Amino acid sequence: MRLVLLGAPGSGKGTQAARLREHLQVPHISTGDLLRAAVRAGTPLGLQAKAVMESGGLVSDEIVLGMLEERLTAGDTGNGFILDGYPRNLAQANALDTLLARLHQPVDVAVQLDVDTELLIGRLAGRAQVEGRADDTPEAVRNRLKIYDEATAPVVEFYRQSGRLVHLDGVGTMDEVFQRIVEALAPTPDLG
Ligand code: AP5
């Protein structure tokens, strides 16, 4: 299964992708994780991305697409993948469809996790205390949420219009949300 996970910062994409990786036995590809690894490694790409990420902004479409193409052609996506953090704007959504058409691996479904803003801010503040992620500062979180509303929310409509969207409540325990996703992805029984 080729799955895209959509949702605002803190909506649980990374948490649920890690569980779905075990359930579906396909790789979890997170553009945020790929970028953070590049920053840690101090690669030229990482050096370019660091300040933008810390401010909560979006890294350039060109850089992220190049990185994603390299990952998607690594040879382990034959049975599918879970994409987390991409696409983040309409240009990326179109670029992804073009890339995956070329690879003969079109997206089957996009799952949108819906969580209200106050809860998102609470979750990210909690993570800031535990993990100290550089972009979980109040200012960067505000910026990430604003960019999500302006640039990423239209991507949900993009998948709705092409009949590939599953919209789910992302509030509840991690187990409850996981169960909702699994049920939504299960094939409809043939009643015929
Ligand atoms: P990225 O790493 O993708 O960050 P994000 O989208 O802001 O998402 P988060 O990781 O903050 O949240 P999440 O939805 O994964 O939630 P999580 O499971 O972690 O991107 C980081 C940056 O990289 C971007 O800002 C940008 O600069 C750059 N970037 C990445 N992709 C890009 C792209 N395509 N184009 C351009 N730039 C790009 O959960 C959050 C917290 O909540 C955790 O502490 C978790 O334990 C907790 N939690 C999760 N679920 C629950 C639950 N059900 N109940 C209670 N707590 C929960």
Boltz pocket constraint, residues with backbone or C-beta under 6 A from the ligand:
constraints:
  - pocket:
      binder: B
      contacts: [[A, 7], [A, 8], [A, 9], [A, 10], [A, 11], [A, 12], [A, 13], [A, 14], [A, 15], [A, 16], [A, 31], [A, 32], [A, 33], [A, 35], [A, 52], [A, 53], [A, 54], [A, 56], [A, 57], [A, 58], [A, 59], [A, 60], [A, 61], [A, 64], [A, 84], [A, 85], [A, 86], [A, 87], [A, 88], [A, 92], [A, 123], [A, 124], [A, 126], [A, 127], [A, 135], [A, 144], [A, 170], [A, 171], [A, 172], [A, 173], [A, 174], [A, 175], [A, 177]]
      max_distance: 6.0
